[in-house]
Amino acid sequence: MALAEDNFLYTINRKVEVRKAPGDRFKVLETLQPNSKLIFLNKEEKWYKIRVYKSGTEGFVHSKNVK
């Protein structure tokens, strides 16, 4: 199944941490470079559940860190 362009998000112009759960206190699974491509899965308040396009890692990023 092909994903629509609006299913993609990109990290902002700084490194962004992908976390195990929605919150700053949870384990960092991966640190992404600026403008990394993400697949949007869900939204939980101010956090997005995503899959990193390159690595396949699933986790959460704060909505302020993506565009």
C-alpha positions as CSV (number, residue, x, y, z in Angstrom):
1,M,0.0,0.0,0.0
2,A,1.5,3.3,-1.0
3,L,1.5,6.1,1.5
4,A,0.2,9.6,0.7
5,E,2.6,12.5,1.0
6,D,0.6,13.8,4.0
7,N,1.6,10.6,5.9
8,F,5.2,11.9,6.0
9,L,6.7,14.3,8.5
10,Y,10.2,15.7,8.7
11,T,12.3,16.6,11.7
12,I,13.1,20.3,12.1
13,N,16.6,21.8,11.6
14,R,18.2,20.2,14.6
15,K,18.7,16.7,16.1
16,V,15.5,15.1,17.4
17,E,15.2,12.2,19.8
18,V,12.8,9.4,19.2
19,R,11.4,8.1,22.5
20,K,9.9,4.8,23.6
21,A,6.7,6.5,24.9
22,P,5.2,10.0,24.7
23,G,7.2,12.0,27.3
24,D,10.6,13.4,28.0
25,R,11.3,10.9,30.8
26,F,11.1,7.8,28.5
27,K,14.1,6.1,26.9
28,V,15.6,7.5,23.7
29,L,15.5,4.9,21.0
30,E,17.3,6.9,18.3
31,T,18.6,10.4,17.7
32,L,17.7,11.7,14.2
33,Q,19.6,14.2,12.1
34,P,17.9,17.4,10.8
35,N,15.3,16.9,8.1
36,S,14.9,13.1,8.7
37,K,11.9,11.6,7.0
38,L,9.2,10.0,9.3
39,I,6.0,8.1,8.7
40,F,3.1,9.4,10.8
41,L,1.2,6.6,12.7
42,N,-0.8,8.4,15.3
43,K,-1.1,11.4,17.6
44,E,-1.2,11.4,21.4
45,E,-1.8,15.0,22.6
46,K,1.5,16.9,21.8
47,W,3.4,13.8,20.7
48,Y,3.4,11.9,17.4
49,K,3.8,8.2,17.1
50,I,6.1,7.7,14.1
51,R,8.2,5.2,12.2
52,V,11.6,6.4,11.1
53,Y,11.7,6.0,7.3
54,K,15.3,4.8,7.1
55,S,15.6,2.5,10.1
56,G,12.1,1.4,10.8
57,T,12.3,2.4,14.4
58,E,8.9,3.1,15.9
59,G,8.6,5.6,18.7
60,F,7.4,9.1,19.7
61,V,8.6,12.6,18.8
62,H,7.2,15.9,20.2
63,S,5.1,17.8,17.7
64,K,7.3,20.9,18.1
65,N,10.2,19.0,16.6
66,V,8.6,18.0,13.2
67,K,7.1,19.8,10.3
